[in-house]
């Protein structure tokens, strides 16, 4: 079985039954809980605040917090107490080194996310601070989108940069991940798969997580 981690995206969970959905994916074998924080500016959608992140810590599954926000330096401190991974978008962070260092200073793993059209080379100068690179396989803002074609090539490019750094950097793919394309991403170098609607709509979430882990290109 693959060592890839699976992180269900709570953007696709039922907001009225969030606790039940979290327990369901936890029992199904989820490695992380992926929490998208959207501000209505960097992306058009609005989602969760730090109170929700705090409440999720009681389930004992590491929290993978993805900030899709403008001015992330103002939002990072609100989520640092609850996150195992905390990711900011390179497109929204003109002072990226400073933000990543502030995350690492709190003992949290620091992540950088790249929108589909953002070149992988933009992370080359921060690999000494990065623990996670999130490759967006859709344009962020809404769940349930279909994966854009060719994103496995970008994963492979990010993997090359990570290897050149000599550091152990996780590569996460977020957006439209299913058992049909998971193998392509894992073969290209992905170590974490974020999956939302595919998992939460699955009749058997445990089997869906297993299918993601065992998919081959």
N, C-alpha and C positions, 0 to 999 in steps of 0.2 A: 504494500500500500504506500502511496506517495506521502511524503512528509509535509506536503502543502497544508497551510492552515486555511480554514474557512471562517469568514466573518459575515454573518447575516446582517444585511443593511436594515436597520429599524425604520428607515424611510418607508419601507413596504409593509411594515407591521400595521395592525389595526390599532389606531390611537385609542379607541374606546376599550381595548383589551390588551394594552401594551404589556402588562405584567404576565398575562397568560401566554402571550406570544414569545416573550423572552424565556419563560420557563420551558416552553415547547422546544425552542431551538437549543437551549442549554441541554435539555435531556436528550436531544438528537445528536449532540456531540460538537456543538459550535466551539471554536477555539477563542474567538473574540466576538464582541458586539460592536458593530460599526454604527456610529452615531454621527449623522450629517447635521451640521449646524449651519443654517442658511439665514441670511440677514435681509433679504428682499432688495439688496443693492448689488452685491457682487453676482448674485444669481436672483432670479425673480421670485423664488419661493421663500417662505418663512417656515422655520421648523421649531427646534427645541431650545430651551434655555438651560443654564447650569443646574437648576433644581431637578430637572429630569436626569441629567448626568449623575447627580448625587444619588438619586433614588435608584438608579441602575446598579450602583456599586453593591447593593445588598444581595445581588444574585450571585456574586462570586465569580463572574466571568470578566476577564480583562476588557477594558473599554478602549476602543479605537476611535478617537474623536477626530473628525474631519471638519475643519473650519473653512466653509465657503463664504467668507465675509470680507468686506472692505475693512481697512484699518485693523488687521488682525492683532497688532500689538496691544490693542485695548481689550480684546476679547480673550486672548490667551490666558491671562491670570485668572479668569473666571472658571476655566475648565481644568487648570493644572492640578487641583487637588483630587480630581476624579479619574483622570486619564492614565492609561498605561502607554498609549501612543497618542501624540497630539500633532496633527498635520496642518500646515498652512499652505496656501497656494502661492507659488512663485510669482504669479501675475499680480497678486495683491500685496506683495511684501517688498517694498523698495529697500528696506534695511533687513534683508533676510538673515545675514549672519547674526545680527543682534537678537532677533526673535528666536532663532534656533538655539543660541547660547542660553537665552533666558529659560527655554524649555528644559534643556539639559541640566541647567543649574539646579532644577527642582527634582532631578532624578527620573524624569519622564523621557521616554524615547521620542526623538524629534523627527517629524516627517515633513516632506515637501511633496506637494501635488502638482501635476502638470496637466493642463487642459489638452485636448486632443491635438490642437495645432501648435502647441508650444514645443520648441525643439528640445530634445533631451540634453543638449549641451549646456542648457541654462543651469544645470545642477553641478557642473564640473568644479566650480570654485567653492562649493559648500560641502563636498563629500566628507570632509574631516569632521563635520558636525551632524551629518544626516544618518539616521538609523533606518529610515523607511523612505522609499520613493513610491508615491501613488500615481500610477499611470491611469488617467481617466480615459475610458473607452467609449464614453458618451460626452456630450456637452452637458456640464453639470446644471442641476436645478430641479429635475423631476425624476422620479422613479419610473420603472417600467419601459425605459427606452431600449431600442435595439442597438446592440454593439456595432460601432463603426468598423468598417473593413480595414485591414492592414495594421491594426493596433499591436499585433504580435511583433511586428518589425520594430516598433518603438520600444516594446519591452526588451527585445534583444539588444537594442542600442543602449538602453539604461543599464542592462546587465553588464555590458562591456565597460561602461564608465565605473560601475560599482567594483568590478574586478580590478580595474586599473588603480582604484583607490587603495586596494589592499585591506579594506575594512569589510566587515560582515554586515552588509546592508540588505534589508528585506525589500522586495519589490512586490507591490500590491497592485492588482488590477481591479478597477471599480467601474461598473457600468455594463449591463447587458450580459453578465457572465452566466452561462448555463453549462450543462454537461456536454453540449455540442461544441463549445469553443474552449472550454477550460483546458483541455489537453494542449492546444496550441499555445496558450499563455504559459503553462507550466514548462513546456518544452523550450520556450523562449527565455525562461529564467524567473518566472513569477513564483513567489513563495507564499503569498497570501492572496486569496480570492474573495472579493466582496460580492455577495449575491443577494438580491432583494426579492423581486417579484417571483423569480424562479423558485426560491426556497419557500417563501410564505404562501405561494399558491399550490405548492406540491401536496398531494394527498398523503404522502409519507415523508416528513422532513428529514428523518434519519437516513432514509435511502437516498434522498436528494443530496445530502451532504456527502455521503459515501460516493455517489456518482461523480460529484465534483472532484473528490480526491483521487478517484481511480481513473478519471478520463485520461486518454492518451491521444496525442496528435495523429 
